[in-house]
Amino acid sequence: MTTGEVLVAINEYKGAAEAFAEAITAAEQHRLPHQIQRTIRAAIKNGMRELATEAEAALQRTRWLLAPHRSP
């Protein structure tokens, strides 16, 4: 269980949203798409659609950074 999930379980939604947002930022900085995906699932499960949308954007940026790029 993540910190965000624990906070949701005790109805601390503001703290949970902050924890999830911090997790997204850290995962993007460290290029960990699987951690971003985990946060997306947790956000959706807990009705935090806006946060999930932000996480999906971070996931796309991370995937782009990790993708092999072709020279023109």
Secondary structure, DSSP 8 states (H G I E B T S, - for coil): --HHHHHHHTT-HHHHHHHHHHHHHHHHHTT-HHHHHHHHHHHHHTT-HHHHHHHHHHHHHHHHHHS-----
